[in-house]
Amino acid sequence: METESTGPHEPVLTADWDPRSEAVLSDQIAAFDQMRSRCPVARSQYGYASVFRHGDVLRALLDHETFSSAVSRFPSVPNGMDPPEHTEFRRIIDPYFSPARVAELEPHCRRIASDLVAMMPDGAEVDWMEDFAQVFALQVQCAFLGWPSSLHEPLRQWTRKNHHATLARNDAAMGAVAMEFDGYIRDLLAIRRAAGNNAPDDATTRLLRETVHGRRLTEEEIVSILRNWTVGELATISASVGILTHYLATHEALQQTLRQQPGLLPAAIDEILRIHPPLIMNRRIATRDVHIAGTLIAQGERLALLWASANRDERVFGDPDEFRLDRDPALNLLYGAGIHVCPGAPLARAELRIVLEELLTSTRNIALGKRLAPVKAFYPGSGYSQLPIAIKR
């Protein structure tokens, strides 16, 4: 970490790296692996300091008083909140992902996964991301929220526009995309309000009845909750399905092991997603001056906590690419840690387990296609933007 001094009390921070350079974007995980040992806290021209090591990321996750989640310019419920606000909203959100609610969704999830696997051609190459992973994520999320199938394609197109706008850092485009998505949600809420007691008993309707601080949730709060659930779910689940399928396609022996011992799937899924994380980062802001890995982080400075680096830290995991089923699950930051640990983790784990169960039991082999090559996703995504896969029944 370097600084230039313009006076005894006025240090000017210089950039240590460019996280959006072509070299980094072409292989983000390899770039993070290099930075972790060379510069464990690295500033960039984008106004935040990237934190690479497991211990430093975990420290920030657990110390919510020093590392605040109130970073976004826009309302973010509850992701962008700190206690006591965060505590009150998590009280109403966590039950949506209870064991009973997850069990209630499992048959729908299995039907969606089974139908999609059945639709895949036998022996022919398909783009797994477009034809399977994205469709699965959309249909399962709509089933969870009680949204109609007529939204599947609009939301699919919306996801693409959101990704392109974010990558380009086009504020006008990001604003338009956000308004478009909020419009879908507001329409759904209006339909349920108009239906009154005849509204469907689904997650979206239930949110209309929730209360915080002795009052009903406002429309803005409900829209924010549904936006956070949906945007995060669509990107993360589709990326995870792609990463898991690619790993199995390139590790045939593991495929066969998991077909024979499906009970290993939960641990195997978490380990594969540790090796190749579906999430790149999460943000925080320092509430006071604090040192991380010997670097002074000033009050008000923004941080990027890089999951995609922390979960591959050699100090914790040894060889980060070694697949092992005996690791301590508490060390895996796939779903975060501390008060902001992902409330949807039980649902995400169930969805990924079910989709792999259906895929493995319905096939004899999963292989990479030969006509096209996999294309890695660019920031802010992870996984693959194109993944040619051929299955054999």
Secondary structure, 3 states (H helix, E strand, C coil): CCEEECCCCCEEECCCCCCCCHHHHHCHHHHHHHHHHHCCEEECCCCEEEECCHHHHHHHHHCCCCEECCCCCCCCCCCCCCCCHHHHHHHHHHHHHCHHHHHHHHHHHHHHHHHHHHHCCECCEEEHHHHHHHHHHHHHHHHHHCCCHHHHHHHHHHHHHHHHHHHHCCHHHHHHHHHHHHHHHHHHHHHHHHHHHHCCCCHHHHHHHCEECCEECCHHHHHHHHHHHHHHHHHHHHHHHHHHHHHHHCCHHHHHHHHHCHHHHHHHHHHHHHHCCCCCCEEEEECCCEEECCEEECCCCEEEECHHHHCCCHHHHCCCCCCCCCCCHHHCCCCCCHHHCCCCHHHHHHHHHHHHHHHHHCCCEEEECCCCCCEECCCCCCCEEECEEEEEC
